[in-house]
Amino acid sequence: MTAFVPLTTTVAEREALQELPTPARPRVDPADVVVPAGYRVEVVLVGLSMPCGMGFAADGTLFVLEGGSTWPTRPYLPARILRLDPDGRLGVVTEEALGGPRHVAVYDGALLVSCKGGRQSRIDRIDLATGAREVLVDGLPNGGWHEPGGPVFGPDGLMYFAQGSVSQQGVVLPQGFQVDVARHPGVHDVPGEDVVLTGNNVQTYDPTAPYPYLVETGPFKPFRTPARRGEVVRGELRCSSGLWRAQPDGSEMELVAWGIRNPYGMAFGEDGDLYVTDNDFEETSDRAIQGDPDRIWRIEAARRPHGSHPRPAWYGFPDICGDGLPAWHESHLPRRGQPAEPLIEDPPPWAGPAVFLEQPHSAMAGLDACRTDAFGYRGRLFACEWGTLAPMNSPDPADRDHGFRVVSVDPADGTAEVFMRNPRPGPASALGTGGLERPVDAAFAPDGSLYVLDFGVSPVMNENTHISYGHTGVLWRVVRDGSAP
């Protein structure tokens, strides 16, 4: 049997939720969360540490992933996979020694888990009966800022998964020093097909030098390595910013798309299409880009039969914003930092437009599709918005309250409405309430109720500092109480 270490838990009475032993989040109160009339918010779990993904088994067993210290800017905490049985028993299935688990799918008696890893991310298979672990997919370029997406299973029975870009802005820069340059020297983005470079490099300082020293770095290059005009960089199957599909055992891996900056959320809609959330460029650093909207992509190429792709679809990274405009377009010129220049000569055809565009720096994260009339909103996508990191990633005061909510998106026409939010914009800790902090994942249970995973307290202290607090994550549940339309 899989190792299962029980955790001591008690039913959290409402009074107990008002006096939690975590100074950063001393209370949690469903009454402080706003949902449409006819729906009710409940608290399932409190005290989670950096939860970042979850997945249901068919019998209602829920597996919750705690990210651990591979999510930057925190003291050490273990990366764990928790199991919540339908009877309320909570335990630890396993602990990750290296890469923090990010997403999970339950398939054929096993957990398929994407792990951020160090220089490379991977997908593990953990047998629920024996605890045996097997690496199904390895070698996806990482070591930087962005995250794995999936795995999820499509109507074709194939496993779909993704990996975001190594760099923030298309070039490895010192702003990511603690994440990539220092911890993983030599990491860089990898294209999904052959690209010709413009020779535009970014000049910046070298944080590894003992004195201020200017260096040039090009796209798809390690830090301090410039690009040459006309240089060809060969595409690879295991690229960054890529989205793949494979057989459930990881074989017959195929690159479906690339150029997706941070494909954190992946879900198949009731219409059978694959939908992926993606985060915007940032208005900071030596390649700054203003006003790039967050988005949800429909991966049209996923409709094609396996093995029939003439070339992978390209969604714009590192040169095109979510609205389809170049990163150097006048509407995206920064108010601080150095403007972007083209990095790819004669780029591939853009695979947009997006199904849905959201306010910049909302940090769209996990999502799921409603497939039942019991909850209402059938066919809609429920997408979590983790929330802004402004002023770190934007100097605009208007960007400081973007996100911190769950939106319902109609993929047929791109319209959306806010489904779950605080009474005022922003995280509960800034508002002095017991509501939402940073929603990171959404999943519908077999009984039709909506579960929302809340990462916890993670404030931006100033333009350079962002911290996260352990034991402040919450699992919420939204149920229809019978009076909803």
N, C-alpha and C positions, 0 to 999 in steps of 0.2 A: 504494500500500500504506500501511496505517496506520504512523505513526512507531513504531519499535520499537528502543529503545536497550538493547542487552544489558548485563546486570549481571554482573560477574565473580563466579562462584560456584565453590565446591569442595564435594565431598562432605564433610559434617560427620561425621567419625569421632567415636565416643563420647568419646575422650580430648579432642578439640578442644572439645566441648560443655562440658567441665569447666573450661575456661579461656577464657571469652569476653572480648572487649575492652570490656565494658560494666560498669563498677563497680556499677551499680544491679541488674544481673542477670548475675553473673559465670559462672553455669553453668546449664545446662538438662539435665535427666536424666529420661528416660522411666520409669526405675525408681522415681522418686518420685511417679508418678501411679498411683492405684489405679483399676482397672477390673474388671469381673466376670471370674471364671475362664473361660478359653477365648478371651480377647481380649488383644491386644498393642498397646502404644502406641509410636509412632514419631515422630521429629522430621523435618519436611519443610523448614521454613525457620526461620531465626532472624534477628534484627537488624531486624525490621520496626518502623516508627514509627507508633504509634497506628492499627493496622489495625482496621477497624470493619465490614467486610462482604466477602463473596465470592460467586462464582457460577460454575458449571461450564457449559461447552459440551458438546454431545453427544459430541464426540470425546475428552473428558477434559481439555481445556485449562481451566485454572483462572485466573480473574481475581480479584485481591485488591486491595482498596481501602485506601489509607493516608489517614487523615482529615486530616492536616496541622494547621496552627495554627488552623483554625476550631473545633477542639475546644479549649476554654479551658485556661488555666493551664499554658502551656508556652512555651519559646522558639520562634522561627519554624522550621517544617519544612514542606516542600512537600507538598501533597495530591496523591497520585499513584494511577494505576491500573496495577498490575503484572500481567504475564502469565506464567504458569508452564505451559510446554508439557509434554505427556506424556513427552517425552524428557528433562525436567529443565532445559531452557533457560529462564532467567528474564530478563525485560526489562521496560522501562517503556513502556507504550502511550501514555500522555499524562500531563500534569501539569495540575492545576486551579489557575487563577490566583485564582479567587474562592471559591465555596462548596465546602467539602470534600465529596468523594463519600462516600456512606454505604452504599448497597446497589446491587446490579447484577443484571440478568437478561440472559441471552444470547438474542436473538430475531432470526431472519431476517437473519443476517449482520451484526448490530449489537449493541452494548452499550446497554442502557437503564439509565441511572444516575440515582439520586436524589441530589440535592446539597443540603446544608443551606443554603448561600447566606448572605446577610446578613439583610436585613429579610424576604426571601421565599425559600422553597425552590422547587425545580423538578425536572423530569425531563428529562434530555438523552438524545439518541440519537447514538451515535458509530459511524459506519460502519466496520467492521473492514477493509474493502477499500480505502477511500479516506481514512479519517481524518476525513471531513466530520462536522461537529457540527451538530445541530439541536435546538432547544428544543421539546419536545413539550407540556409543561405548565409553566406559570409562575404566579407570583402567589399561592402558598400562604403564608398569614401565618406569619412566623417571627420572627427577631430575638431569640429568648429561649432558654430552657433546653432545650427538647425537640426530638426528632429526627424526620426522615422515616422512614416504613416502606415496604417494597417498593421497586421494583415486583416483583410476582409475577403469573403468568398462571394463570387459572382454567380449569376444564374447558369453560367457555363460550367460551374463546379471548380473553376480555377481560383487560385490564391492570388490576390492583388496586394501589393505593398509598395512603399515609396521611401525616399530618403531626400531630405532637403539639402540646400547648398552648404558648402563648407564656409564660405565667406558671407558677410552681411550684405555687401554692396557689389559683389562681382569681382572684387580683388581682395586678397588677404591683407589686412591693414592692422596697425597697432591698436586700434580700438578693441580688437578681439584678443589682445595680448594674453590675458589670463586664461582664455578659453582655448585658443589654437596656437598662436605663435610660441608661447612659452611652454605649454604642456605638450604640444605635438608639433615640434619643428618640422617644416617641410610639407605640411598638409596644404592642399589646394583643391580647387574645383576641377572636375573632369567633365568634358562635354559628352553628350549622348550621340553625336555624329561629328564628322570632320568639320572643323570651322577654320576660317582664315581670319587672322587677327589684323586689326587696323594699325597696331603699333602704338596706340595710345596707352601710356603707362600712368600710374599714379605716383607722384613724388610725396614722400612723407618722412617722418623721423623714424629712427631705428630704436625701439625701446630696449633692445638687448645690448646696445653700445654703452660704454661708460661715460660718454659725452654726447651732446646733440649731433647727430650725423644723418644727413639726408640720403635716402635710397629710393630707387624706383622699382615698382612691382607691376607686373602685367596680369591680365586675366588668365586663369587656368595655369597659374605659376605659383611656386612657393614664394613666400615673402623674400624680398630683396632680389628677385629674378625678373628682369624686364622682358617685355615682348618685342618682337621685331615686326615691322610692317610686312604684310604678305606671308608671315609665318603660318604654317598649317599645324593645327593641333588635332591629332587623331581622336575620333570618338571611340568610346568604349562601352561595352555592354553594362559594366558596373560603373556607371557615371554618378556624379552628384546631381541633385535636383531632378532625379529620375523617378519614374513610376513603372513598375514591372508586373507581369503575371507569370505564374508557373503552376505546375502540377502541385497538389497538396504536399508532396514530398520534397518540393524545391527543384525538381528536375524540369527540363525544357523551359528554362527562364527566358523571357522575352521582354525587351524594352518597348513599352507602349508609348511613353511620353517622357519629355524632359523639359527643363526650363521652368520648373515649379519651385519657387524659392523656399517655401516651408510648408509642405503638404501634410500638416498635422492631422487633420480630420479626413476620414475616408468612409463613405457609406454608399451602398447601392439603394437607389430609390425604389418605390413600388413600381415605377415605370421600367425598371431593369437597367437604368443608366447609372454610371458611376459618377459620384459627386465628391469633390475634393476641396477643402478649404485651403487658403493660401494667404500668407502675411505679406504686407507691403514693404517696399524699401524704406529706409530711414533717412530723416533729414539731419544727418550728422556725419562727421568724419571727412575724409579727403575725397569722397565721391558721394556727396550729399544729394538727396532727391526729395523734393517737397510734394506733399499731397497725393501720394500713391495710394489708391484705395485698397483695402482688404477685399477679398473676393472668394466666390465659390465657382469652381470650374465644373463644367460637364465634360467628361473625358469621352468625346465622340469616338475616338479610336478604339475604345474598349468594346464597341459594338461589333467590330470586325472579328472574324474567326481567328483563333490562335494560329500564329505562323503565317498570317496573310499580310503583314504590314510591309509596305515597300520602304517606309522610313518612319521613325517615331515622330509623333506630334510635338511641336515646340510651343511652350507657353510664355516665352519672353525673357526669362532670366538669362543673361544679366543686363539686357538692354531695353526691354519693353516693360512699361508699367501695366497695372491691372486694367486700366482704361484703354489700352491699346496704343497709347502715345509713347514716343521715345522718352527715355529717362532724361534727355537733355532738352525736351520740349519746354517752351517758355513757361507753361503752366506748372512745370516741375522744377524750375530753377530755385535753388535753396536760398533761404534767408541767412543761413550760416553754413560754413563749410565750403568745399570746392565743388563746383558743378560737375555733373557727369559728362563724359564724352563717349562716343561709340566705341565698343570693344570688339565687335564682330563685323567683319566686312561681308556684305551680301548675306545677311542672316537667313535662316530658314523661314518658310511661311509661318505667320503667327496663327495659332490654333484657336484664338479667342473668337468672339467675345465671351466674357464671363456670364454665368447665369445670374449672378447677384453681386453688386458692388456695395461695400459697406464703408463707413467713415474710416479715414486713415488711422492706423495705430489702435484699432479695436482689438487686434490680436485674435482673429478667429481661430478656434481650436477644434475640439472634437464635435462630431455631429452624428445624428441618426435620423432615420426616416420613420414616420408613423405609418403603420400598415394595418390599422384596425379602426373600425367605426366606434369601438367602445370608448376610446379616448377623445375622439373628435380630431379634426385637422388631418384626416386621412390623406396620404400622399405628400404631405408637407415635410420639409427638412427642419429639424430642430438643431440649431448650431450654437455652440457656446462661444462667447466672446470673453477671452481671458482678461483683457483690459490693457490699457496703454502703459507704456514706460516713459511717457513724457514727464519731465523735460529732458530725459536722456536722449530720446529719439526724435524729438520735435521741440522747437522753441515756441510754438504757437500755444498760448494758454487755452485756447478752445479745444485742443487735443487732450487735455489732461483728464477729462472725464469720459472719454470714449471707451466703450466696452463695458465689462462688469455685468453682463446680462446674458440671457438666452433669447434668440430670435427665432421666429417661425417663418420659413421661406417657402413660397410656392414656386417650384422649379419650372412650372409651365409658363409663367409670365414674369418671373423675377421680382414679384412684389414680396414684401415682408412686413411683419408686425412684431413688436416686442412682446414676448410671452412671459418672461420671468425677469424681474428687476427689483432694485431697491426703490423706495419712494422718491429718492433724488439720485441723480447720476453720481457714480463713484463707488468705491468699495466701502463695505460696512465699517471697517476700522477708521476710515477717514470721516465717516458720517456720524460715528458714535452710536451705531445701531447693531442689532444682532442678525443682520441679513447676509446677503451674498458678498463674498470677497472676489474670487477669481474663478468663475466657472471654466472648467477645462475639458469636460467630456459629458456626453449625453447618451443614454441608451434606454430603449424601451424594453421592459421586462416581458416575459411571456404572458403575464396577466394584463398587459396593455398599459400599465402605469409607466410614467416617465421618471427615470433616475438621472440626477444631475450631480456630477462630481465637482467639488469646489476645492481648488488647489490650496487655499488658505491665505494667510496674511503675507504679502510680498510687496512692501512699499518701495517707492523710489525716494531715496533720501535727498539727492541733489542731481546735478547734471552728469555725475560720474559714478554714483553709487546706488546699487540696488541690492536689497537683502531679502531673505525669505526666512520664515519662522516655522520650525517643525511643530507637530502636534496641533496644528490649527486648521487642518483640512476637514471638510464636512461632506457627507453623502446625504443629499436631499432626495425626496420622493414627492412627485406631484401626481395626485389622483383626481379623477373626475367624481364629483360628489352627487351627480344625478340631476343637477339643475343647469348644467352647461348646455348651450344651444347645440 
